[in-house]
Amino acid sequence: MSRLNIYPIEHRQEKRVALDFDAFPCKELDEIARNLPGRRFSSSRKLWHIPLEDGYQAKLTKAFEKVPHLVDLVFQESPTSVISPKFEPTSSTKVKDKSHRVKISIDQARKKFYVDHGYCPRLFNIFSHLEEGFWEKKYRNWVFTGDNLLYRKVKNIIEKNSFLWEKQVLNSIPKNQDKPQPKNDQVKTTLLPPLSRKY
């Protein structure tokens, strides 16, 4: 379940209400947020925001009432008390997150990228609610098919959850070729017996 922290902000000299998800929202929650009247996205704060109007609490409660199993609405007076207790950074978790590095491997030819986060239940749970990739059990990583937009979305999830990450571009195979061609010294030749001629 996602936690949605809701609090008043001033953004570009306007009074707004921040919709600050603790993790990247699943498709249903994202659609609800996108359909809110007057909503905008702040790339600097990395959150949705709507106009600050009287009764905004009741309007938001009504907008999200069909998905109580997906989101927990938390109304705050200010952003200072927003950090969720389950994700509150402590000295031990900070050390763990700094040493825990997420690896993103990009296959440009197939338009796929792979995310290997090792043993990390928090990221596993977030990615499983994304509905845009799948868990490859054999290789123990996530497989995402898509463009740069999806890549940035996944990268933002990793950064928002305070994980270090590294990127590598895989050596791609040409699109018209399923398997790489073997080198000359790897080519197997099969000798056939000579044809017997009858005279």
C-alpha positions in Angstrom: 0.0 0.0 0.0 1.3 3.5 -0.9 1.2 6.4 1.5 0.1 9.7 0.1 1.3 12.7 2.2 -0.9 15.8 1.6 0.1 19.2 2.8 0.0 22.9 1.7 2.9 24.4 -0.1 3.8 27.6 -1.9 5.1 26.8 -5.4 6.1 29.6 -7.8 4.2 32.2 -5.7 1.0 30.2 -5.7 -0.7 28.4 -2.8 -0.9 24.7 -3.7 -1.5 21.3 -2.1 1.3 18.8 -2.5 0.4 15.1 -3.3 3.6 13.4 -2.1 3.6 9.6 -2.6 6.1 7.7 -0.5 6.9 5.5 -3.5 6.1 5.8 -7.2 2.3 5.3 -7.5 0.8 2.3 -9.3 -1.2 2.9 -12.6 -4.6 3.4 -10.8 -3.3 5.9 -8.3 -1.4 7.8 -11.0 -4.5 8.0 -13.2 -6.6 9.4 -10.3 -3.9 12.0 -9.6 -3.7 13.0 -13.3 -7.5 13.5 -13.4 -7.7 15.9 -10.5 -8.8 19.4 -11.5 -6.0 21.9 -11.8 -3.3 19.4 -11.1 0.3 20.0 -12.2 3.6 18.1 -11.7 6.6 19.7 -10.1 9.9 18.3 -11.6 11.9 20.1 -8.9 9.9 18.6 -6.0 9.0 15.4 -7.9 5.4 15.4 -6.9 1.9 16.3 -8.1 0.2 19.5 -6.7 -3.3 20.9 -6.9 -4.8 24.4 -6.1 -5.2 25.2 -2.4 -9.0 25.6 -2.0 -11.5 25.2 0.9 -12.5 21.6 1.3 -9.6 20.1 -0.6 -9.4 17.3 2.1 -13.0 16.2 1.3 -12.4 16.4 -2.5 -9.2 14.3 -2.3 -10.9 11.7 0.0 -13.7 11.4 -2.5 -11.3 11.1 -5.4 -9.4 8.2 -3.8 -12.4 6.5 -2.1 -12.6 3.7 -4.7 -9.0 2.4 -3.9 -8.7 2.3 -0.1 -6.7 -0.9 -0.4 -4.0 0.9 -2.5 -3.4 4.2 -0.7 -3.4 5.6 2.8 -4.2 9.4 2.7 -2.2 11.4 5.4 -3.2 15.0 5.7 -0.4 17.2 7.2 -0.1 20.9 8.1 3.4 21.2 6.7 6.0 19.1 4.9 8.2 18.8 8.0 6.2 15.9 9.5 5.7 14.0 6.3 8.3 11.2 6.5 6.5 7.9 6.8 7.6 5.9 9.9 8.2 2.7 7.9 10.7 4.5 5.6 12.2 6.9 8.2 15.9 6.9 7.6 18.0 5.8 10.7 21.7 5.6 10.9 21.6 1.9 10.2 19.4 2.1 7.2 21.4 5.0 5.8 24.6 2.9 5.8 22.7 -0.1 4.3 21.3 2.1 1.5 24.6 3.7 0.7 26.3 0.3 0.4 23.4 -1.2 -1.5 23.9 -0.4 -5.2 21.2 -1.0 -7.8 22.4 -2.0 -11.3 20.6 -0.9 -14.5 21.6 -2.7 -17.7 20.4 -1.2 -20.9 19.8 -3.2 -24.1 19.2 -0.5 -26.7 18.7 -2.9 -29.7 15.8 -4.7 -28.0 14.5 -1.6 -26.3 14.7 -3.3 -22.8 16.5 -2.6 -19.6 17.1 -4.8 -16.6 17.2 -3.7 -13.0 19.1 -5.8 -10.5 18.5 -4.6 -6.9 19.8 -7.7 -5.1 17.8 -8.6 -1.9 15.6 -5.5 -1.4 12.0 -6.2 -0.4 11.2 -2.4 -0.5 12.1 -2.0 -4.2 10.7 -5.4 -5.1 7.3 -4.3 -3.6 7.4 -0.9 -5.4 8.3 -2.5 -8.8 5.6 -5.2 -8.5 2.9 -2.5 -8.2 4.3 -0.6 -11.2 2.6 -2.9 -13.7 5.1 -2.0 -16.4 7.7 -4.7 -16.0 8.1 -8.3 -14.9 10.3 -10.2 -12.5 12.7 -12.6 -14.3 13.0 -15.4 -11.7 15.8 -17.2 -13.5 18.2 -14.1 -13.5 16.7 -12.5 -10.4 16.1 -9.1 -12.0 13.3 -6.9 -13.3 12.8 -6.6 -17.1 11.3 -3.4 -18.5 10.4 -2.8 -22.1 10.0 0.7 -23.2 11.5 4.1 -24.0 13.4 6.7 -22.1 10.3 7.8 -20.2 9.9 4.5 -18.5 13.7 4.4 -17.8 13.5 7.8 -16.1 10.5 6.7 -14.1 12.3 3.7 -12.7 15.5 5.7 -12.1 13.4 8.3 -10.1 12.0 5.5 -8.0 15.5 4.3 -7.1 16.7 7.8 -6.3 13.6 8.7 -4.3 14.2 5.7 -2.1 17.8 6.8 -1.4 19.6 4.0 -3.3 22.8 4.5 -5.2 22.7 3.1 -8.7 24.9 2.4 -11.7 24.2 2.1 -15.4 25.8 -0.1 -18.0 25.0 -0.4 -21.7 25.0 -4.0 -23.0 26.8 -5.0 -26.2 23.8 -5.4 -28.5 23.2 -7.9 -31.2 22.1 -6.6 -34.6 18.3 -6.7 -34.9 18.3 -9.0 -38.0 20.4 -11.6 -36.1 19.1 -13.8 -33.3 22.5 -15.1 -32.2 26.0 -13.6 -32.6 27.9 -15.0 -35.5 30.8 -17.3 -34.3 34.4 -16.3 -35.0 36.2 -18.1 -37.8 38.1 -20.4 -35.4 34.8 -21.4 -33.8 33.1 -22.5 -37.0 32.4 -26.2 -37.0 32.9 -28.0 -40.3 31.4 -31.5 -40.9 33.2 -33.7 -43.4 30.9 -35.9 -45.4 32.2 -39.3 -46.8 33.0 -39.3 -50.5 30.2 -40.3 -52.8 30.6 -43.9 -54.1 30.3 -44.1 -57.9 29.0 -47.2 -59.7 30.6 -48.0 -63.0 
